[in-house]
Each structure stands twice: as C-alpha cells, then as structure tokens.
Amino acid sequence: MAEFWFDDEAAERAENFFPLFLKHYQGPKAGEPFELLEWQRCVIRDIFGWKRDDGTRKYRTAYIEVPRKNGKSFFCAGIALYLLIADGEHGGQIYSAATTREQAALVYQMAAACVRADEDLRQCVKIRDSVKRMMHPKSESFYRAIAADAAGSHGFNAHGIIFDELHAQPTRELWDVLQTSTGARRQPLTVAITTAGHDRNSICYELHNYAMSIINEMHVDDSFYPVIFGAAPHEDWTDETVWATANPSLGQAISIDYLRTEAEKAKTNPAYENTFRNLHLNQWTEQQKRIIPMHKWDECSDEIDTDKLQDADCYGGLDLSSTRDITALSLVRMVDGNAMIEPHFWMPEESIEGRLGYERGTIERFIELGHIEATPGSEIDAIYLADRLTEILTESNAICVGYDPWNATALIQLLAERGLPEKLFKKLPQTFSTYNEPFKRFVGMVAAGKIRHNQNQVLRWMASNTAHREDASGNIRPDKGRSAEKIDGICATLMAMSLQITNVNESSDFVGSGSLFTL
C-alpha cells in the first residue's frame, strides 16, 4: 500500500509563488500581489504538498466546485503558470481547456497579463498571443489555451491540464483526449474548476458524483482531490448564512451586497431563481426555467384546517414509481376556494443507500421528518404499498383516484382484493389533454395563494423541480426538463385536480385559474 507524506517545503514553494510573482492587473487591487484566499491556500498546499513514497505528487486530479465570482479563473491562471515555470517538468505541456475559444482564452489572458506585469516573468516567458501560447525556453515547456473543438486533435502529451467551467463541456471527448495524453508523464496534474450545472448526463456531473462519493467516504481514490463548496438542495436559498457557506470568498472576492441584489432579482423572477442557486449557491439545479414561483409556493404554507376537511370531496392522484424510486399519492380537497393537498410518498429503504451526496442526505432528511415512508427491501413492495393505500383511501373517503395505467395492473388488482371498488380508480394517460387545464390552474392558484400544502418538504422539492413542456396548440404538461430529479408528487396532484374538474362542474372554486397563468 502506498505511503503518503506532506512536503512542507513544496507546499510553501507553491503557495509563495502566487504573491511573489503574480499581481492583480485590474480592479481596485490592480498592482497588488496575488494573496491567496484561505480556501485557495489550502487547495494549493494540499495539491502540491502531499507526496507519494517515490516523491511524486499524491494527487493527479483536483475537482473543485465553487460559485461564480469567487476568483476561480485568476486562481487557475496562477496554477497554469506555476506548472509552466516552477514545477520542474522538462518539456511540459500545459493546457487550459474550456467549451469555447473565448472561454479558453480567458484563463490564458489572465496568465499573460500576470507575466507582463512582473519583470522576472517577462524575462523567462515568451508570449505568442496570436496562437494563445506561452513558452518557457529554459525548460522547453509551453502553455496553450484550447477549446472543445480541439478534441479531435492528436499529439497532446499533457503535464498540466486546467479545465475551466467543466459543466459547460458539450461532450466528454476533450476531457478523455487530454486525460489519456498524460500517461507518459511522471506526475501529471488535472485541475477541473467549475460552477455547478444542469446536465446530469455530463462529464462534469459524473465527476461531481465521484467527488461526493469520496467526500462521503463511500469510495477511496488517493489520486483524486475533491473540493465542493455549495448549498444542499433542502437549504433556504434566501438565507444569508447559506450564502456564506457556499461562497468561501464572501466579503473578499464577492460582496454580500452583490448577492443581496441578485437574490432580490430571483425573488421577483422565478426564471432567475435557478440561475441564482446555480451560479451563486453552486447547486445542481433541476432545470433552467422553473414554472412554479417558489416564494409564492412558500406563501401557501398555512396549516390545513383538518376540521373543514371532513365534509369536502376528496380526489386522488397516484403516480407509481419504477421499483427503486418514489411513489406518490396526492389527495386534493377544495375548501373555501383553496386546494388542500395531502401528499404521501414511499421509497424502498435499501435503494437509498446507493445514492450519492446531497441526494442521499436530502432523502434521509425527508424520511426523518416523516415526509417519505421507507418501505422494506430494495424495491417497492406491492403488497405493503397496497395495504397502506387501502388504509389511506378508506380513511379519506376518496371519490375517485386517477392513476397512470403504465405498469399499474398488478397494484390495482391488489387494491380490489382488499375491498376497494374498481370504479374508485380511473386511468389517466400522461398526455397534454390530461394535464393542460389542471396544470394551468394549479400554477395560477399558487400565484393567488389558493394552495395549502402544510409545508410538506418533499412536495416543495418536487415543485422546485417542475418545468413544463408545451405543444403546438399551447397546451402544457409537467416536465423535468433535463433534470434527473423527481416531480411525482406534482404529477399526482395534477391528476387529482383533473378528476375534480371533470367530476364537479364548479370551476369557480379554482380561484385564479387561467388569467393568472403566465410563462
């Protein structure tokens, strides 16, 4: 087994390189030495200080997630220059990579500005701006900026790789090409530094999950250095203490007043909320354009008056999961013009253990709150679920329950065997015609404060995940966009509302319907 040790001299040499040779070249600090922030200092000391028993670097890949405006691009420029000039690699090839040529050039331009601002660096580094390339003649090493369209090129022999904003890479091709080019190097280093993104099928999200598995001690990889600053999905994005946790440079590279301004913009514009959470809280948001304004949703959190529910007609929607995911039942009753929502959620207990990072922590928290019921085993137990549904539906005196007919035949049969009449259940195909009217009315009712959800955190999470899809006629249905997150509880609620609209010709109960709906 490999032995690791900390080389304090190597760590200090890398740390001191920044203030000794690099200067800020713009803004209020122009001309001042680049003093590393505390989080940056820790990263540099760890990456360059920890060694293997043969004296080479322990870490070969560093994955760093940090929100925008925390000084990551300038930090990357400093790392690139250190690898070029001071890392002791003869013939080193250093690359800064990004999605577009403009983004790739950003780190290069910062590095070039640092070279021009320091007399010692000007003497030892030759700059060729026309090809975004620097040479260190003494070591015969070079640094070059490349974009995603360079993935088809050959001949890379990388000693150092800086991936800026990895979440924006359209494919994993450039990552794979550069990574496989490091094989001949003694101690190559790749630094991927990025904000969180949206695409759960990307190389960035793959590395995010890998980093989280190491942080959570679910996986061991001594060559991989994970650093993730961000807010957990369940945390209140309007809470300034959450901002401080997610932004390690708050008060230094980024100001609290700037975040306050951005947060106010997000509060008044639901489409910007995910942008704020993604860029400034470093959350892997569900989709770029959420349809439900979450500040309006939170205003609908008044407790449900259970005494008024006894005489109200009850309609249900049942969204069955695949065997390992969440099953949702939503009961909806109209009381005094308000839609009273009573959600129930189930999930196989053993399937939770295989989930990573924030997702696992979030689900475990929901279970602790009693908002998700963990069922025995690794898959949804149909008999257990049938018993619970029979109990809930009998107590609720539901008039009708809509369900997605896909893969539901066995469960409906089990419910019939328990005495629930066949006429209680109605197939609702998952189409625009099923969802259009209830979805528009639902969004309008949220905006008008006519929803009551009793602060159920799972339903709130699913509301925050909900985007929409629109057909050529302007009909809409719920959609996850590019998200891998769950919206089952919202779908179940809309199925229940669809039945209420169909079975009771009292559309006036739905105060704030179409006229309040805007996309």
BABAMI-504576 format. One record per residue (C-alpha): x, y, z. Coordinates in steps of 0.02 Angstrom, whole numbers, plus 32768, in hexadecimal, padded with zeros to 4 digits. Layout:
// BABAMI-504576
{pt {X, Y, Z}} ...
This chain:
// BABAMI-504576
{pt {8000, 8000, 8000}} {pt {8041, 80AB, 7FD0}} {pt {8084, 811D, 8057}} {pt {805E, 81D7, 8052}} {pt {80BA, 8264, 80A7}} {pt {80AE, 8320, 80AB}} {pt {813C, 8384, 8060}} {pt {812D, 842B, 80B8}} {pt {81B7, 8478, 8050}} {pt {815E, 844C, 7FAD}} {pt {80B9, 848F, 7FF1}} {pt {8107, 8534, 8024}} {pt {8161, 8546, 7F7F}} {pt {80BD, 8535, 7F20}} {pt {8060, 85A5, 7F9B}} {pt {80E4, 862E, 7F94}} {pt {80EB, 862E, 7ED6}} {pt {8044, 8689, 7ECE}} {pt {806C, 8728, 7F33}} {pt {8123, 872D, 7EFC}} {pt {8107, 8727, 7E40}} {pt {8050, 874A, 7E1D}} {pt {7FFA, 87F3, 7E29}} {pt {7F47, 8828, 7E12}} {pt {7F3B, 8886, 7D6E}} {pt {7E8B, 88D1, 7D77}} {pt {7E0D, 8914, 7DF3}} {pt {7E2F, 8964, 7E9D}} {pt {7EC0, 88ED, 7EC2}} {pt {7F1D, 890D, 7E1F}} {pt {7FD8, 8907, 7E3E}} {pt {7FC9, 88AD, 7EE5}} {pt {8012, 87FE, 7F01}} {pt {7F9D, 876B, 7EEB}} {pt {7F82, 8736, 7FA0}} {pt {7F2A, 868F, 7FA2}} {pt {7E84, 8688, 7FFC}} {pt {7E7B, 8608, 8088}} {pt {7E1E, 8585, 8021}} {pt {7E97, 859E, 7F8F}} {pt {7F2D, 858F, 8002}} {pt {7EEE, 84EA, 8048}} {pt {7ED1, 84A5, 7F99}} {pt {7F7F, 84D7, 7F5D}} {pt {7FD6, 8491, 7FF6}} {pt {7F78, 83EC, 7FEA}} {pt {7F91, 83D4, 7F2E}} {pt {804A, 83FD, 7F2C}} {pt {8079, 83C8, 7FDC}} {pt {803A, 8316, 7FE9}} {pt {80B4, 8298, 7F9F}} {pt {80BF, 81DF, 7F7A}} {pt {814A, 8172, 7FBE}} {pt {81AC, 818E, 7F1B}} {pt {81A6, 824C, 7F34}} {pt {8128, 8270, 7EAB}} {pt {8082, 82C7, 7ECA}} {pt {7FFA, 8265, 7F21}} {pt {7F6C, 82BB, 7EC4}} {pt {7F5C, 82AD, 7E08}} {pt {7EAC, 82F5, 7DF7}} {pt {7E5F, 8384, 7E59}} {pt {7DA5, 83A2, 7E44}} {pt {7D6F, 844B, 7E89}} {pt {7CBC, 848B, 7E8A}} {pt {7CA9, 853E, 7EC3}} {pt {7C26, 85C3, 7E9A}} {pt {7C42, 8650, 7E20}} {pt {7CA0, 86ED, 7E57}} {pt {7D0D, 868D, 7ED3}} {pt {7DAD, 86AD, 7E70}} {pt {7DBE, 8605, 7E1A}} {pt {7DFB, 863B, 7D6D}} {pt {7E8A, 86A6, 7DB0}} {pt {7EB4, 8618, 7E27}} {pt {7EBC, 85A1, 7D91}} {pt {7F2F, 8619, 7D34}} {pt {7FA8, 8613, 7DC7}} {pt {7FA6, 8554, 7DCB}} {pt {7FCA, 854E, 7D10}} {pt {805F, 85C3, 7D23}} {pt {80A4, 8561, 7DB6}} {pt {809B, 84BE, 7D52}} {pt {80F0, 8515, 7CBF}} {pt {817B, 856C, 7D1E}} {pt {819A, 851F, 7DC9}} {pt {8162, 8469, 7DC6}} {pt {8209, 8421, 7D8B}} {pt {81C2, 83C6, 7CF4}} {pt {8231, 83CD, 7C59}} {pt {81CD, 83DA, 7BB8}} {pt {812B, 83EF, 7C17}} {pt {808C, 840D, 7BB6}} {pt {800A, 8472, 7C16}} {pt {7F5B, 848C, 7BD1}} {pt {7ECA, 84F6, 7C0B}} {pt {7E2B, 84AF, 7BC0}} {pt {7D7B, 84F1, 7BB4}} {pt {7CE0, 84E0, 7B48}} {pt {7CFB, 8575, 7AD5}} {pt {7D97, 85CB, 7A96}} {pt {7D62, 8667, 7AF4}} {pt {7D51, 860C, 7B9A}} {pt {7DF3, 85AD, 7B7D}} {pt {7E4C, 8651, 7B5A}} {pt {7E0F, 869D, 7BFD}} {pt {7E88, 863E, 7C6E}} {pt {7F13, 8656, 7BEF}} {pt {7EF7, 8712, 7BE7}} {pt {7EFE, 871E, 7CA5}} {pt {7FA0, 86BA, 7CA7}} {pt {7FEA, 8726, 7C1D}} {pt {7FBB, 87C5, 7C7B}} {pt {8015, 8781, 7D15}} {pt {80B1, 875D, 7CAF}} {pt {80B2, 880D, 7C64}} {pt {809B, 885A, 7D11}} {pt {8136, 8808, 7D5D}} {pt {81E7, 882B, 7D22}} {pt {822C, 8780, 7D54}} {pt {81A0, 8724, 7CF9}} {pt {81B7, 8790, 7C5E}} {pt {826D, 8759, 7C58}} {pt {8248, 869F, 7C5D}} {pt {81A2, 868C, 7BFF}} {pt {8185, 86AF, 7B47}} {pt {80D2, 86DC, 7B16}} {pt {8082, 86BC, 7A6D}} {pt {7FD3, 8705, 7A7A}} {pt {7FA6, 86DA, 79C6}} {pt {7FA0, 8621, 79F1}} {pt {7F7A, 8633, 7AAC}} {pt {801F, 85E4, 7ADB}} {pt {80AD, 8606, 7B56}} {pt {815A, 85B8, 7B56}} {pt {81D4, 859E, 7BE6}} {pt {8275, 8588, 7B81}} {pt {82DE, 854E, 7C15}} {pt {8274, 84B2, 7C31}} {pt {8236, 84A8, 7B7D}} {pt {8185, 84A6, 7BC2}} {pt {80ED, 84FF, 7B7B}} {pt {803F, 8532, 7BB2}} {pt {7FB1, 853C, 7B35}} {pt {7EF6, 8562, 7B3A}} {pt {7E84, 84E9, 7ADC}} {pt {7DC8, 84D9, 7AC2}} {pt {7D53, 8444, 7AB1}} {pt {7D6A, 843F, 79F4}} {pt {7E1F, 8409, 7A11}} {pt {7DE3, 835F, 7A50}} {pt {7E04, 830E, 79A8}} {pt {7EB9, 8345, 79A8}} {pt {7F48, 82CF, 79CC}} {pt {7FF4, 82E5, 7A16}} {pt {7FC7, 8320, 7AC5}} {pt {8043, 82EC, 7B4B}} {pt {7FFC, 834B, 7BDE}} {pt {8057, 836B, 7C80}} {pt {7FD6, 83E8, 7CC0}} {pt {7F1F, 8401, 7C91}} {pt {7EAD, 848B, 7CCD}} {pt {7DF5, 8471, 7CA4}} {pt {7D95, 8512, 7CC0}} {pt {7CD7, 8504, 7CD2}} {pt {7CD5, 844A, 7CB1}} {pt {7C17, 8446, 7CC2}} {pt {7C0A, 849E, 7C19}} {pt {7C6A, 8418, 7BB8}} {pt {7BEF, 83D8, 7B33}} {pt {7C39, 8328, 7B37}} {pt {7CBD, 82C9, 7B97}} {pt {7D2C, 82BA, 7AFC}} {pt {7DAB, 8344, 7B25}} {pt {7DB7, 8308, 7BD9}} {pt {7DDC, 8257, 7BA1}} {pt {7E58, 828C, 7B1B}} {pt {7EBE, 82F6, 7B95}} {pt {7EB4, 8279, 7C24}} {pt {7EF4, 81EB, 7BBA}} {pt {7F85, 825A, 7B80}} {pt {7FD1, 8262, 7C2F}} {pt {800B, 81AD, 7C35}} {pt {80C2, 81D1, 7C0D}} {pt {80D3, 8257, 7C93}} {pt {8121, 8237, 7D3E}} {pt {80A5, 829E, 7DA5}} {pt {801F, 82EC, 7D36}} {pt {7F9D, 835D, 7D84}} {pt {7EED, 8383, 7D47}} {pt {7E8C, 840D, 7D9E}} {pt {7DD4, 8416, 7D71}} {pt {7D84, 84B2, 7DBA}} {pt {7CCF, 84D9, 7D9A}} {pt {7C29, 8517, 7DD8}} {pt {7B9D, 8498, 7DE5}} {pt {7B34, 8478, 7D4A}} {pt {7A90, 842C, 7D10}} {pt {7ABD, 8398, 7CA3}} {pt {7ABB, 82F5, 7D05}} {pt {7B01, 8298, 7C6F}} {pt {7BA1, 82FE, 7C64}} {pt {7C56, 82D5, 7C8E}} {pt {7C4C, 835F, 7D11}} {pt {7BBB, 830E, 7D6E}} {pt {7C14, 8267, 7D63}} {pt {7CAB, 82B5, 7DB9}} {pt {7C3A, 8310, 7E35}} {pt {7BEF, 826B, 7E6C}} {pt {7C9B, 821A, 7E72}} {pt {7CDA, 82A9, 7EDF}} {pt {7C43, 829A, 7F52}} {pt {7C5F, 81DF, 7F64}} {pt {7D10, 8202, 7FA1}} {pt {7CDA, 8290, 8015}} {pt {7C55, 821F, 8060}} {pt {7CD4, 8192, 8073}} {pt {7C73, 811F, 8000}} {pt {7D0A, 810E, 7F8D}} {pt {7DC7, 811B, 7FA0}} {pt {7E35, 8168, 7F1A}} {pt {7ED9, 81AD, 7F5D}} {pt {7F00, 8204, 7EB9}} {pt {7E5F, 826A, 7EB5}} {pt {7E4C, 830D, 7F17}} {pt {7D96, 8345, 7F2C}} {pt {7D62, 83F4, 7F63}} {pt {7CAA, 8426, 7F5C}} {pt {7C63, 84C9, 7FA0}} {pt {7BA7, 84D5, 7F91}} {pt {7AFD, 84D3, 7FE4}} {pt {7A9D, 8432, 7FFE}} {pt {79FA, 8423, 7F99}} {pt {798B, 8433, 8033}} {pt {79E0, 84D1, 8074}} {pt {7987, 8579, 8068}} {pt {79D4, 85D6, 7FD6}} {pt {799D, 867D, 801E}} {pt {79FC, 8661, 80C2}} {pt {7A9C, 86C8, 80C9}} {pt {7AF0, 8648, 813A}} {pt {7ADB, 85CA, 80AC}} {pt {7B2E, 8646, 8036}} {pt {7BC4, 8650, 80AA}} {pt {7BD7, 8593, 80AF}} {pt {7BCF, 8584, 7FF2}} {pt {7C41, 8618, 7FCA}} {pt {7CEE, 8605, 801A}} {pt {7D25, 86AF, 7FD6}} {pt {7C90, 870F, 801B}} {pt {7CC6, 87B9, 8058}} {pt {7D66, 87AF, 7FF3}} {pt {7D51, 8781, 7F3B}} {pt {7C93, 8790, 7F43}} {pt {7C2B, 8809, 7FAA}} {pt {7B8F, 87E7, 8010}} {pt {7B3A, 887D, 7FBD}} {pt {7B52, 882E, 7F11}} {pt {7B01, 878B, 7F4C}} {pt {7A72, 87EC, 7F9C}} {pt {7A4F, 8843, 7EF8}} {pt {7A53, 879F, 7E98}} {pt {79E2, 874A, 7F18}} {pt {7960, 87D5, 7F0C}} {pt {7960, 87BE, 7E50}} {pt {7941, 8703, 7E69}} {pt {78B3, 8723, 7EE3}} {pt {7853, 878B, 7E64}} {pt {787D, 8720, 7DCD}} {pt {7864, 8663, 7DE1}} {pt {78C6, 8641, 7D42}} {pt {795F, 8692, 7D93}} {pt {7953, 8630, 7E36}} {pt {79AB, 8599, 7DF0}} {pt {7A2F, 8609, 7DA2}} {pt {7A52, 8654, 7E4E}} {pt {7A56, 85A9, 7EA3}} {pt {7AC3, 8560, 7E1A}} {pt {7B43, 85EB, 7E07}} {pt {7B49, 8632, 7EB7}} {pt {7B1D, 859D, 7F27}} {pt {7B6D, 851A, 7EB8}} {pt {7AD5, 84A9, 7EB7}} {pt {7AB9, 842F, 7E29}} {pt {7A11, 8479, 7DFD}} {pt {7986, 8417, 7DB0}} {pt {7969, 847D, 7D14}} {pt {798A, 852C, 7CD9}} {pt {78D4, 8564, 7CD2}} {pt {7868, 8532, 7D65}} {pt {77AF, 8551, 7D4E}} {pt {777A, 855B, 7E06}} {pt {77B2, 85F8, 7E63}} {pt {77F9, 85AE, 7F03}} {pt {77E3, 864C, 7F6B}} {pt {7729, 8642, 7F3F}} {pt {7728, 8589, 7F69}} {pt {7772, 85B0, 8014}} {pt {76E9, 8630, 8032}} {pt {766A, 85A3, 8021}} {pt {76AE, 854C, 80BC}} {pt {761C, 856E, 8133}} {pt {75ED, 84D4, 8195}} {pt {7556, 8476, 8155}} {pt {74BB, 8482, 81C2}} {pt {7493, 83CA, 81D4}} {pt {73E5, 83EC, 821A}} {pt {73B2, 8435, 8172}} {pt {73EE, 839D, 8113}} {pt {736B, 8326, 8155}} {pt {72DF, 8360, 80E2}} {pt {734C, 838A, 804B}} {pt {734F, 8319, 7FB3}} {pt {73F6, 82C2, 7FA2}} {pt {744C, 8297, 7EFE}} {pt {74EF, 823A, 7EEC}} {pt {757E, 8228, 7E72}} {pt {75F5, 8193, 7E77}} {pt {769F, 819C, 7E23}} {pt {76F3, 80F2, 7E2B}} {pt {77B0, 80EE, 7E25}} {pt {7826, 8074, 7DD9}} {pt {785A, 7FF4, 7E59}} {pt {78E4, 805D, 7EAA}} {pt {789B, 810D, 7EA4}} {pt {7815, 8173, 7EFC}} {pt {775D, 8145, 7EF2}} {pt {76E5, 81D6, 7F13}} {pt {762E, 81E0, 7F46}} {pt {75E2, 828D, 7F4E}} {pt {7536, 82B0, 7F96}} {pt {74E4, 8356, 7F6A}} {pt {744D, 83A5, 7FBC}} {pt {73FF, 844E, 7F94}} {pt {73D7, 84B4, 8030}} {pt {73A5, 856C, 8029}} {pt {73EC, 857C, 7F7B}} {pt {7495, 8533, 7FAE}} {pt {74DF, 848F, 7F73}} {pt {7513, 842D, 800D}} {pt {759E, 83B3, 7FDC}} {pt {75C7, 831A, 8043}} {pt {765D, 82C0, 7FF7}} {pt {76A3, 8215, 8024}} {pt {774A, 81D0, 7FE7}} {pt {779D, 8125, 7FEC}} {pt {784B, 80EB, 7FBF}} {pt {78A9, 8045, 7FD4}} {pt {791A, 804F, 806B}} {pt {79AF, 7FF4, 8020}} {pt {79B0, 805C, 7F80}} {pt {79DB, 80F7, 7FE6}} {pt {7A84, 80B0, 8018}} {pt {7AC4, 80B1, 7F65}} {pt {7AA1, 8169, 7F49}} {pt {7B2B, 81EB, 7F4D}} {pt {7B4E, 828E, 7FA2}} {pt {7AC7, 830F, 7FBC}} {pt {7A41, 829F, 7F70}} {pt {7A59, 821A, 7FF5}} {pt {7A62, 829B, 8080}} {pt {79C6, 82F2, 8042}} {pt {7960, 8251, 8038}} {pt {799B, 8219, 80E4}} {pt {7965, 82C1, 8129}} {pt {78B9, 82AE, 80DA}} {pt {78A8, 8203, 812C}} {pt {78D9, 8249, 81D5}} {pt {7853, 82CF, 81C2}} {pt {77D4, 8247, 819B}} {pt {77B4, 828C, 80EC}} {pt {77F0, 81EE, 8094}} {pt {77C6, 8141, 80D3}} {pt {7854, 80C6, 80B9}} {pt {7810, 801D, 8085}} {pt {786B, 7F7A, 80AA}} {pt {78E4, 7F32, 802B}} {pt {793C, 7F71, 7F90}} {pt {78A0, 7F85, 7F25}} {pt {77F0, 7FC6, 7F42}} {pt {7790, 7F3A, 7F98}} {pt {76E9, 7F33, 7F3C}} {pt {7690, 7EDB, 7FCB}} {pt {76D1, 7F57, 804D}} {pt {76A1, 7FE9, 7FDC}} {pt {75F4, 7FA1, 7FBB}} {pt {75D4, 7F92, 8077}} {pt {7608, 8046, 8097}} {pt {75A3, 808A, 8004}} {pt {7509, 802A, 803E}} {pt {751B, 8073, 80EC}} {pt {7532, 8127, 80AF}} {pt {74AB, 8124, 8028}} {pt {742C, 80D4, 809D}} {pt {7449, 8157, 8123}} {pt {7442, 81E6, 80A5}} {pt {739B, 81B1, 8056}} {pt {73E6, 81D8, 7FAC}} {pt {7368, 81E9, 7F1E}} {pt {73E0, 81BD, 7E92}} {pt {749B, 819B, 7E7C}} {pt {74F3, 81B7, 7DD7}} {pt {758C, 8152, 7DA8}} {pt {7606, 8139, 7D1B}} {pt {75D6, 8090, 7CD0}} {pt {768B, 8066, 7CA6}} {pt {76C4, 7FD5, 7D11}} {pt {7631, 7FEA, 7D8A}} {pt {75C6, 7F50, 7D65}} {pt {760B, 7EE4, 7DF1}} {pt {75F9, 7F6B, 7E76}} {pt {7546, 7F95, 7E42}} {pt {751C, 7EDC, 7E4F}} {pt {7566, 7ED5, 7EFF}} {pt {74FD, 7F6B, 7F31}} {pt {7460, 7F18, 7EED}} {pt {7488, 7E7D, 7F54}} {pt {748B, 7EEC, 7FEF}} {pt {73DA, 7F27, 7FCE}} {pt {73F6, 7FCA, 7F73}} {pt {7375, 7FD6, 7EE6}} {pt {73B3, 7FD4, 7E34}} {pt {734F, 8071, 7E0C}} {pt {73B8, 80D2, 7E8B}} {pt {744B, 80D1, 7E12}} {pt {7459, 8127, 7D6A}} {pt {74E2, 8117, 7CE8}} {pt {752F, 81BD, 7CBB}} {pt {75A6, 81B6, 7C28}} {pt {763D, 8228, 7C3E}} {pt {7611, 829E, 7BB0}} {pt {75FC, 8357, 7B92}} {pt {753E, 8344, 7B98}} {pt {7548, 82F7, 7C47}} {pt {75BA, 837B, 7C8E}} {pt {759B, 841E, 7C30}} {pt {7508, 8468, 7C8F}} {pt {7536, 842E, 7D3F}} {pt {75EB, 8462, 7D27}} {pt {75BE, 8512, 7CF0}} {pt {7542, 8523, 7D7D}} {pt {75BC, 84DD, 7DFA}} {pt {7643, 855C, 7DCD}} {pt {75C2, 85E6, 7DD3}} {pt {7585, 85AD, 7E7E}} {pt {7637, 85AC, 7EC2}} {pt {764C, 8660, 7E85}} {pt {75A5, 8690, 7ED6}} {pt {75CE, 863B, 7F7B}} {pt {7542, 85BB, 7F65}} {pt {75A9, 851F, 7F86}} {pt {75C2, 84D3, 8033}} {pt {764E, 8452, 8040}} {pt {7672, 844F, 80FC}} {pt {772C, 846E, 80DD}} {pt {774E, 83C0, 809B}} {pt {7807, 83C8, 806C}} {pt {7802, 833C, 7FEB}} {pt {7775, 8390, 7F8C}} {pt {77D5, 8434, 7F95}} {pt {7870, 83DF, 7F4F}} {pt {780A, 8397, 7EC0}} {pt {77B8, 843E, 7E9E}} {pt {7865, 848A, 7E8E}} {pt {7893, 8403, 7E10}} {pt {77FD, 8423, 7DA0}} {pt {7812, 846E, 7CF3}} {pt {7794, 8460, 7C67}} {pt {7783, 8422, 7BB6}} {pt {7713, 8479, 7B38}} {pt {76C5, 8437, 7A97}} {pt {769F, 8497, 79F8}} {pt {75F1, 84C5, 7A39}} {pt {7632, 8512, 7ADA}} {pt {7600, 8480, 7B48}} {pt {7679, 8459, 7BD4}} {pt {76A9, 83C7, 7C42}} {pt {7727, 83B5, 7CD0}} {pt {77D8, 8389, 7C9F}} {pt {7880, 8374, 7CF3}} {pt {78DB, 83CB, 7C66}} {pt {798C, 8383, 7C65}} {pt {797F, 8357, 7D1C}} {pt {7992, 82AD, 7D6E}} {pt {7930, 82EB, 7E05}} {pt {787F, 82BB, 7E37}} {pt {77D8, 830D, 7E13}} {pt {7767, 8278, 7E3F}} {pt {7708, 82D4, 7EC9}} {pt {76DC, 8363, 7E54}} {pt {76A1, 82E9, 7DCE}} {pt {7636, 828E, 7E4E}} {pt {75EB, 8333, 7E89}} {pt {75C0, 8366, 7DD7}} {pt {756C, 82BF, 7DB7}} {pt {7500, 82DA, 7E50}} {pt {74D4, 838A, 7E17}} {pt {74AA, 8349, 7D6A}} {pt {7429, 82D4, 7DB7}} {pt {73E1, 8361, 7E20}} {pt {73CA, 83CC, 7D85}} {pt {737B, 833D, 7D25}} {pt {7308, 82FB, 7DAE}} {pt {72CF, 839D, 7DFE}} {pt {7294, 8429, 7D8E}} {pt {72C8, 84B1, 7E05}} {pt {735B, 8501, 7DAE}} {pt {733D, 85A0, 7E11}} {pt {7389, 8546, 7EA6}} {pt {7430, 8554, 7E4E}} {pt {744B, 860C, 7E71}} {pt {74D8, 8655, 7E0A}} {pt {74D9, 85DA, 7D7B}} {pt {750B, 8601, 7CC9}} {pt {7517, 86BE, 7CD8}} {pt {75A3, 86B1, 7D58}} {pt {7607, 8634, 7CF6}} {pt {769E, 867B, 7C9D}} {pt {7738, 8628, 7C53}} 
